[in-house]
Amino acid sequence: MQLYDYLPSGNGYKVRWVCAQLGLDHARCEVDIHAGETHTEEFLAMNPAGQIPLLVLDDGRTLSESNAIIRYLADGSDLVPRDPYDHAKMLQWQFWEQYRHEPAIAVARFIVNYEAKGRANELAALMPKGEAALSVMETHLSGRDWFVGRDCSLADVSLYAYTHVAEEGGFDLGDYPAVRAWLDRFARRPGHIAITDTPNT
């Protein structure tokens, strides 16, 4: 498999983390999103949306959207609940991550680190949205270890990716003790890798 990726991306990190957990070999191709490399004719032929991560399978088929990629890769593993209800709850949190969480927390992080001058005016609207997402997580995690069931699932993978670097976007995690405990718990899993790690490349 070949993974088109951008190292600081939380969405790319989800795929790298799952590959590391499950021992999935892949070749990794770093894509400079700031230089427009996701909008070249060659890249758009593989993913018309012009986004990373992009996974090219051994037979040439492609998959985009981070949560779809990790669901494919983790099929049959312990990261995917076998109980139909728990499976649906996992998907519920993954949909929520892309709809409510990532558009605030990830975008604020991107602006602070890469577009501070051109898009700084957007932060005033993004910060309360990110804090609202963190509050939802705090409430859900109070009294439980993981988002779904009794063990780590892809719901946790999806939400960990940008939550653990939320402070890079200006969010203070000090007000969310259950979230911080969950982050620590996730990071202690055997085989855990950091967002800056590039396994099996």
URZIHU-V953138 format. One record per residue. N is the residue number from 0. D_LAST is the distance of its C-alpha to the last C-alpha in Angstrom with 2 decimals. Layout:
BEGIN
N,D_LAST
N,D_LAST
END
This chain:
BEGIN
0,10.59
1,9.37
2,9.30
3,11.31
4,11.32
5,13.18
6,12.21
7,15.88
8,16.48
9,17.65
10,17.35
11,13.64
12,13.45
13,15.34
14,12.76
15,9.91
16,12.75
17,13.93
18,10.74
19,10.71
20,14.46
21,14.61
22,11.94
23,10.59
24,7.76
25,6.29
26,5.03
27,5.33
28,8.51
29,10.35
30,13.97
31,16.89
32,19.28
33,21.96
34,22.18
35,22.78
36,19.68
37,19.95
38,23.49
39,23.13
40,24.74
41,21.57
42,19.79
43,23.05
44,23.45
45,20.44
46,21.41
47,24.97
48,24.66
49,22.45
50,20.16
51,16.61
52,14.83
53,15.01
54,13.58
55,14.33
56,15.12
57,15.32
58,18.95
59,18.50
60,19.82
61,18.52
62,18.63
63,19.07
64,20.45
65,18.29
66,20.84
67,21.23
68,17.54
69,17.40
70,20.79
71,19.64
72,16.62
73,18.85
74,21.83
75,23.73
76,22.01
77,23.93
78,22.45
79,24.80
80,28.49
81,30.55
82,33.77
83,34.46
84,35.77
85,32.88
86,30.48
87,32.48
88,32.50
89,28.70
90,28.74
91,31.53
92,29.53
93,26.52
94,28.98
95,30.63
96,27.42
97,26.90
98,30.65
99,31.91
100,29.21
101,26.39
102,28.91
103,30.53
104,28.15
105,25.04
106,27.28
107,29.19
108,26.07
109,25.04
110,28.60
111,28.99
112,25.86
113,25.90
114,29.21
115,31.68
116,34.42
117,34.26
118,33.84
119,35.16
120,38.15
121,36.03
122,35.26
123,38.77
124,38.28
125,34.71
126,35.42
127,37.98
128,35.87
129,32.93
130,35.41
131,36.89
132,33.53
133,33.01
134,36.58
135,35.97
136,33.05
137,35.24
138,38.06
139,35.98
140,34.26
141,37.56
142,38.40
143,35.19
144,31.81
145,29.67
146,30.19
147,30.96
148,32.54
149,32.02
150,28.27
151,25.10
152,24.34
153,22.35
154,25.21
155,24.17
156,20.50
157,21.70
158,24.24
159,22.33
160,19.74
161,22.37
162,25.08
163,23.40
164,23.14
165,26.53
166,28.21
167,26.21
168,28.26
169,31.50
170,31.94
171,33.53
172,32.31
173,35.21
174,37.39
175,35.15
176,35.27
177,34.22
178,31.13
179,30.28
180,30.89
181,28.60
182,25.79
183,26.32
184,26.47
185,23.19
186,21.42
187,22.95
188,21.38
189,19.69
190,15.91
191,16.19
192,13.57
193,14.75
194,14.27
195,12.86
196,10.01
197,6.32
198,5.58
199,3.79
200,0.00
END
